[in-house]
Amino acid sequence: MTVPVALRQAAREIFDQALLAVDPVKPLRRAINFDGKYVSICGTDFETSTRPVYVVAVGKAAPLMAITVGEILKPVLKVGIVSGPFCEGLKQLESDTWRVFEGGHPLPNEASLAAAEAAFDLLRRAKEIHALVIFLVSGGGSAMLEWPRHEEISLSDLREANGQLTTCGASITEINTIRRALSAVKGGRLGALVETTDQFTLIISDTNRGDEASVASGPTLPPLGDGPRPRAVMDRYGLRISLPASVVTSIEDAEKEKPIKAVNRYQVLLDNQNAIEAAATAAGQLGFAVEVALDINEQQIEEGVSILISRLISLKEKSPHNRVCLISGGEFSCAVRGTGVGGRNLETVLRCALELDRNQHRLSFNHFVALSAGTDGVDGNSPAAGAIADENSIARAVAVGRDAVGCLQHSDAFNFFSSLGDAIITGPTGTNVRDLRILIA
């Protein structure tokens, strides 16, 4: 076995161990207990002998979360709404108990609107009979359950706005600021519909710690007060002219509204830090000198990759005789420049491969591996979670007629790595705690 192959296998094992650590099932079973009379959620007891339990689950982890909660609370769970990605779990939920919707992502679709209408109806009934409402919220839910704040905003307008936001290079915090301004669901508005009955939100987070109100744009939690203003985000990226008029009007109106008050108990069950810690543990067990870079998180992708490479070189210089592993997470901001197939993880790996290849003659090490992948199993508009590259990737691409720079310029990193057999294909993972980047030298 050559050294590059061994390092590639190690990188993939580290990623796979991190994925196992952020499976929602075990933390959900720890969080929820039922003794026949009381439902206990994260240590808070709710009497259910005289009232039912309703569930609203939304996001990429929604199917698996709903299946698990349904098993725990089967005697008292009356009805639930689930809007998530197409997967076996979603089909498994189809029953008299669950209303299932294949909500859109990254853009809302008709099912996203239907899921919101169903959730509104369920919550009105829950309020009338004082049911216990459990919200299961995970990343990706922003598009999967949606309803416009103003009737002038059409589904086409919502899709156009979301399309522009996710390709202009805005950070996820900035994107969520605009999404809340357009939505009757986000920013705590969904939870506010049952403010007079008991409710609890359990979260699989794809945001930074302390910013759980941004997961799925916060359907049950109001945003932090120190975030960017929607009008400022719109103007920063020059979107005022290109966005639909109904969207611009809603953004302007949102500046005048009072924020929704927090009415909900909640708990974050898993987040990106759990994946990073599991990856670091796995790398240490494989014998690497490990460094975790929590500060390499939400940079613009060009800056983020530059810092990654510099940090890897520095780490190797400190441990010249050891194999080293640099681990980071979060989500780089990645503008789309062409009509290719790709995403921020695929582009991160391609940029790393190009940067290290250009400077290979100046490096103190001969071998490297770069892996970046989304824990949800989906990267951008591609069927991949991400990709893996080493010091031979650029030369191998030349041999099969692939132009790395051209693929980068056209946002076509998936086809670059697919032609090498180096795209990481996992399918939907049932979880979503942002991205994981693993660099080895």
Long-range contacts (C-beta under 8 A, 24 or more apart in sequence): 3-367, 4-367, 4-369, 4-390, 4-391, 4-392, 7-323, 7-367, 7-368, 7-369, 7-390, 7-440, 8-369, 8-388, 8-390, 10-283, 10-286, 10-288, 10-369, 10-440, 11-369, 11-371, 11-388, 11-438, 11-440, 12-371, 12-388, 12-424, 13-282, 13-286, 14-279, 14-282, 14-283, 14-286, 14-325, 14-327, 14-371, 14-438, 15-279, 15-371, 15-373, 15-424, 15-436, 15-438, 17-278, 17-279, 17-281, 17-282, 18-275, 18-276, 18-278, 18-279, 18-282, 18-375, 18-436, 19-275, 19-375, 19-426, 19-429, 19-431, 20-278, 21-274, 21-275, 21-277, 21-278, 22-204, 22-270, 22-274, 22-275, 22-278, 22-375, 22-431, 22-433, 23-64, 23-430, 23-431, 24-61, 24-64, 24-65, 24-68, 24-138, 24-204, 24-269, 24-270, 24-430, 24-431, 25-64, 25-68, 27-269, 27-270, 28-65, 28-68, 28-69, 28-72, 28-202, 28-269, 29-68, 29-72, 31-202, 31-267, 31-269, 32-69, 32-72, 32-73, 32-202, 33-72, 34-72, 34-73, 34-75, 34-76, 36-75, 39-73, 39-76, 39-132, 41-134, 41-200, 41-202, 41-265, 41-267, 42-200, 42-202, 42-265, 42-267, 44-200, 44-265, 46-132, 46-198, 46-200, 48-76, 48-132, 51-129, 51-130, 51-131, 51-132, 52-76, 52-77, 52-78, 52-79, 52-129, 52-131, 52-132, 53-77, 53-78, 53-131, 53-132, 53-133, 53-134, 54-78, 54-79, 54-80, 54-122, 54-123, 54-125, 54-126, 54-131, 54-132, 54-133, 54-134, 55-79, 55-80, 55-81, 55-133, 55-134, 55-135, 55-136, 56-80, 56-81, 56-119, 56-122, 56-123, 56-133, 56-134, 56-135, 56-136, 56-145, 56-190, 57-81, 57-82, 57-83, 57-84, 57-135, 57-136, 57-137, 58-82, 58-83, 58-84, 58-103, 58-115, 58-135, 58-136, 58-137, 58-138, 58-141, 58-144, 58-145, 58-216, 58-219, 59-84, 59-136, 59-137, 59-138, 59-139, 59-140, 59-141, 59-144, 59-204, 59-215, 59-216, 59-432, 60-84, 60-85, 60-105, 60-138, 60-139, 60-140, 60-141, 60-376, 60-378, 60-428, 60-430, 60-431, 60-432, 61-136, 61-138, 61-139, 61-204, 61-430, 61-431, 61-432, 62-136, 62-138, 62-141, 62-144, 63-87, 63-89, 63-90, 63-92, 63-93, 63-430, 64-89, 64-430, 64-431, 65-136, 65-138, 65-202, 65-204, 66-93, 66-98, 66-136, 67-92, 67-93, 69-134, 69-136, 70-97, 70-98, 78-131, 79-122, 81-115, 81-118, 81-119, 81-122, 83-111, 83-112, 83-115, 83-141, 83-144, 83-145, 84-140, 84-144, 85-140, 85-144, 85-378, 85-428, 86-428, 87-427, 87-428, 87-430, 89-430, 101-144, 101-145, 103-141, 103-143, 103-144, 103-145, 103-146, 104-143, 104-144, 105-140, 105-143, 105-144, 105-378, 106-143, 106-162, 106-163, 106-166, 107-143, 107-158, 107-159, 107-162, 107-163, 108-143, 108-144, 108-146, 108-155, 108-158, 108-159, 108-162, 109-143, 109-155, 109-159, 110-155, 112-143, 112-144, 112-145, 112-146, 113-146, 113-147, 113-155, 115-144, 115-145, 116-145, 116-146, 116-147, 116-184, 116-185, 117-147, 119-145, 119-185, 119-190, 120-147, 120-193, 123-190, 123-193, 123-194, 124-193, 126-194, 126-197, 127-193, 127-194, 127-196, 127-197, 130-196, 130-197, 130-198, 131-197, 132-197, 132-198, 132-199, 132-200, 133-194, 133-197, 133-198, 133-199, 133-200, 134-199, 134-200, 134-201, 134-202, 135-190, 135-191, 135-199, 135-200, 135-201, 135-202, 135-219, 135-220, 135-264, 136-201, 136-202, 137-201, 137-202, 137-203, 137-204, 137-215, 137-216, 137-219, 137-220, 138-203, 138-204, 138-205, 138-206, 138-215, 138-216, 138-431, 138-432, 139-204, 139-205, 139-206, 139-207, 139-215, 139-216, 139-376, 139-432, 139-433, 139-434, 140-206, 140-216, 140-376, 140-432, 141-215, 141-216, 141-217, 141-219, 142-176, 142-179, 142-186, 142-216, 142-217, 144-216, 145-185, 145-190, 145-216, 145-219, 146-183, 146-185, 147-183, 147-184, 147-185, 148-182, 148-183, 148-184, 148-250, 149-181, 149-182, 149-183, 149-184, 149-250, 149-254, 150-246, 150-249, 150-250, 150-253, 152-246, 152-249, 153-182, 153-244, 153-246, 153-247, 153-250, 154-244, 154-246, 156-244, 157-244, 157-246, 157-247, 158-182, 158-247, 160-243, 160-244, 160-247, 161-243, 161-244, 161-247, 164-239, 164-242, 164-243, 165-239, 167-335, 167-336, 168-237, 168-239, 168-335, 169-237, 169-300, 169-333, 169-334, 169-335, 170-233, 170-236, 170-237, 170-333, 171-298, 171-333, 172-207, 172-214, 172-298, 172-331, 172-333, 173-211, 173-214, 173-227, 173-228, 173-298, 174-228, 174-233, 174-236, 174-237, 176-214, 176-217, 176-218, 176-223, 177-223, 177-227, 177-228, 177-229, 177-230, 177-233, 178-230, 178-233, 178-234, 178-251, 179-217, 180-217, 180-218, 180-223, 180-230, 180-254, 181-230, 181-250, 181-251, 181-253, 181-254, 182-247, 182-250, 182-251, 183-217, 185-217, 185-219, 186-216, 186-217, 186-218, 186-219, 187-217, 187-218, 187-222, 187-223, 187-259, 187-260, 188-213, 188-218, 188-219, 188-220, 188-221, 188-222, 188-223, 188-259, 188-260, 188-261, 188-262, 188-263, 188-264, 189-219, 189-260, 190-219, 190-220, 191-219, 191-220, 191-221, 191-263, 191-264, 192-260, 192-261, 192-263, 195-263, 199-263, 199-264, 199-265, 200-264, 200-265, 200-266, 200-267, 201-264, 201-265, 201-266, 201-267, 202-266, 202-267, 202-269, 203-266, 203-267, 203-268, 203-269, 204-268, 204-269, 204-270, 204-271, 204-431, 204-432, 204-433, 205-268, 205-270, 205-271, 205-272, 205-433, 206-271, 206-272, 206-331, 206-376, 206-432, 206-433, 206-434, 207-271, 207-434, 208-272, 208-297, 208-298, 208-330, 209-268, 209-271, 209-273, 212-266, 212-268, 220-264, 220-266, 221-262, 221-264, 221-266, 222-259, 222-260, 222-261, 222-262, 223-259, 225-259, 229-255, 230-254, 230-255, 231-255, 270-431, 270-433, 271-433, 271-434, 272-329, 272-330, 272-375, 272-433, 272-434, 272-435, 272-436, 273-329, 274-433, 275-329, 275-375, 275-433, 275-434, 275-436, 276-327, 276-328, 276-329, 276-436, 279-327, 279-436, 279-438, 280-327, 283-325, 283-327, 283-438, 287-323, 288-322, 288-323, 288-324, 288-325, 288-440, 289-315, 289-319, 289-322, 289-323, 289-324, 289-325, 290-324, 290-325, 290-327, 291-315, 291-324, 291-325, 291-326, 291-327, 292-327, 292-328, 293-326, 293-327, 293-328, 294-328, 294-329, 296-328, 296-330, 296-437, 297-328, 297-329, 297-330, 297-331, 298-330, 298-331, 298-332, 298-333, 299-332, 299-333, 300-332, 300-333, 300-334, 301-332, 301-333, 301-334, 301-344, 301-347, 301-348, 301-351, 302-351, 304-332, 304-348, 305-332, 305-348, 305-351, 305-352, 305-355, 306-355, 308-348, 308-352, 308-437, 308-439, 309-352, 309-355, 309-356, 309-359, 312-368, 312-439, 312-441, 313-363, 313-364, 313-441, 315-441, 316-364, 316-365, 316-441, 317-364, 320-364, 323-440, 323-441, 324-440, 324-441, 325-438, 325-439, 325-440, 326-437, 326-438, 326-439, 326-440, 327-436, 327-437, 327-438, 327-439, 328-436, 328-437, 329-434, 329-435, 329-436, 329-437, 330-434, 330-435, 331-434, 331-435, 332-435, 334-380, 336-380, 336-411, 337-409, 337-410, 337-411, 338-409, 338-410, 338-411, 338-412, 339-410, 339-411, 340-407, 340-410, 340-411, 340-412, 340-413, 340-414, 340-415, 341-380, 341-381, 341-382, 341-411, 341-412, 341-413, 341-414, 341-415, 342-379, 342-380, 342-381, 342-382, 342-407, 342-411, 342-412, 342-413, 342-414, 342-415, 343-374, 343-378, 343-379, 343-380, 343-381, 343-382, 343-384, 343-386, 343-413, 343-414, 344-379, 344-380, 344-435, 345-372, 345-373, 345-374, 345-379, 345-380, 345-384, 345-385, 345-386, 345-387, 345-435, 345-437, 346-372, 346-379, 346-380, 346-382, 346-384, 346-386, 346-387, 346-413, 346-414, 346-416, 346-417, 346-423, 347-408, 347-411, 347-413, 348-372, 348-386, 348-437, 349-386, 349-387, 349-388, 349-389, 349-413, 349-417, 350-387, 350-389, 350-404, 350-407, 350-408, 350-413, 350-416, 350-417, 351-408, 352-389, 352-439, 353-389, 353-390, 353-393, 353-394, 353-404, 354-394, 354-404, 354-405, 354-408, 356-391, 357-391, 357-393, 357-394, 357-395, 360-391, 365-441, 366-391, 367-391, 367-441, 368-439, 368-440, 368-441, 369-438, 369-439, 369-440, 369-441, 370-437, 370-438, 370-439, 370-440, 371-424, 371-437, 371-438, 371-439, 372-435, 372-436, 372-437, 372-438, 373-424, 373-426, 373-435, 373-436, 374-432, 374-434, 374-435, 375-429, 375-431, 375-432, 375-433, 375-434, 375-435, 375-436, 376-428, 376-429, 376-431, 376-432, 377-426, 377-427, 377-428, 377-429, 378-428, 379-414, 380-414, 382-413, 382-414, 382-423, 383-414, 383-425, 384-414, 384-417, 384-418, 384-423, 384-424, 384-425, 385-424, 385-425, 385-426, 385-429, 386-423, 386-424, 386-435, 387-413, 387-414, 387-417, 387-422, 387-423, 387-424, 388-417, 388-422, 388-424, 389-417, 389-422, 393-420, 393-422, 396-420
